[in-house]
Amino acid sequence: MDLRVIIADDDDGMRLLLKKALDKQNDIQIVGEGVDGEEALHLYETLNPDVVFLDVEMPKINGIECAKKIADINPKAVIIFVTAFNDYMPQAFELYAFDYLIKPFKIDRLKQTIERIKSIETKEDTALIHKIIKYEKGLEKLIVKNKEGLSFVDIKDIIIIQRENRSTVLYTEKDSFSTSESLSILEEKLDRNLFFRSHKSYIINISMIEKIYPYGRWTYIVKLKNTDKDALLTHERFNDLERIFTS
């Protein structure tokens, strides 16, 4: 199946060069182009592409701000910055972008990135954390406020909490609960021995970790039990998690 791609760059020439470079790759379909961050965000919301190529310095909304808005819709959006400047790389690290290409880039470098994206779904690396520690809490409940009213959720049943479509969503094995509360507020209410902030967009129940494997250049994917949802884990937080299981 083709990877559906959008490109956003205010330089017509660079957009054309990137299109030609992508046309040389197998299984790529360019479904949209934008000249600024606003167009890129609109294209993402309407087309739901697999991959987003963003320039950093663009009118209206720059690439960094556009990526933040996209990540609040889908934290695992595959965002690749393509820029002539490496000054923004620390911000890209913070956003956990999939990759960061410096113009002019080599075709082989782009090919490596595309192949890495394609390998995500089939990747079956050996889990990096094998020992899972189970914690037992009482029947404590988390009160979740949403537009329907109040939901009382058994804390021990929560598997993952994530940002999704600009909301915060709690997932149990059988249900999901959406709220406007931030992850930071929920994090303060949860037992730090059981719940772990793996990424700016995710909190996970560490007793439910099943497998961890690399994703992109700077992050990992965490597979969890009893759900089809998974979480991102930053390299820094991986080290913190490893210390929890080895201490």
ZIQUI-V73488 format. One record per pair of residues at least 24 apart in sequence whose C-alpha atoms are under 7 Angstrom apart, sorted by the first residue. I is the first residue (numbers start at 1). J is the second residue. Records with the same first field share a line. If there is no record, write none. Layout:
BEGIN
I->J / J
END
This chain:
BEGIN
1->27
2->27 / 28 / 29
3->27 / 28 / 29 / 50
4->28 / 29 / 30 / 31 / 49 / 50 / 51
5->29 / 30 / 31 / 49 / 50 / 51 / 52
6->30 / 31 / 32 / 33 / 49 / 51 / 52 / 53
7->32 / 33 / 34 / 52 / 53 / 54
8->33 / 34 / 35 / 36 / 40 / 53 / 54 / 55
9->34 / 35 / 36 / 54 / 55 / 58
10->35 / 36 / 58
21->107
25->111
36->60 / 61
37->61 / 62 / 63 / 66
41->66 / 70
50->78
51->78 / 79
52->78 / 79 / 80
53->79 / 80 / 81 / 82
54->80 / 81 / 82
55->81 / 82 / 83
56->81 / 83
68->95
72->163 / 164 / 165 / 166
73->164 / 165 / 166
74->164 / 165
75->163 / 201
96->218 / 219
98->216 / 217
99->216 / 217
120->215
125->213
127->211 / 212 / 213
128->212 / 213
129->211 / 212
132->207 / 209
133->207
134->207
135->194 / 207
144->179
145->179
146->178 / 179 / 180
158->205
159->204 / 205 / 208
160->203 / 204 / 205
161->202 / 203 / 204
162->201 / 202 / 203
163->201 / 202
173->226 / 227
198->232 / 233 / 234 / 237
199->232 / 233 / 234
202->231 / 232
END
